[in-house]
Amino acid sequence: MLLDKKKKNKAEIPTSSLADIAFLLLIFFLVTTTIDTDKGLQLVLPEKGQEQKVRSQNIANILVNESGLVMMDEEAIELRLIAEKARQMIRENDNIIFSVKTMRGTKYEVYVDVLDQLKQANAKRISIAEPEA
């Protein structure tokens, strides 16, 4: 008779400390996670009002229009060829300054791609001109 009245043990998971464990895990991951920050374009800009006279042969004009077409010294050029052309120009003239000018509707991605191409060519002197209306 005693055998029939025995209670069966039910398996239970203790949930009383579940909130504490979740909170500790949350704090742990918040403290140990590193957050990537955008580095930006890393350009050194001159102080406002600082102007210098430059000879015209030391300036290479790069124009970018709204549709993403690029002109370098009044000559249409593909975006991927800018670095090669810029390297050649730097070899010929060590004091060359690349003046990048865009139109108001130019996509930002194309503008950054042009700057990246100049950086790949190790261009140290880059001038950013005001966009045309």
Helices and strands as residue ranges (DSSP letters): H 18-32, G 56-58, E 59-64, E 70-72, E 76-77, G 79-81, H 82-92, E 97-102, H 108-120, E 126-128
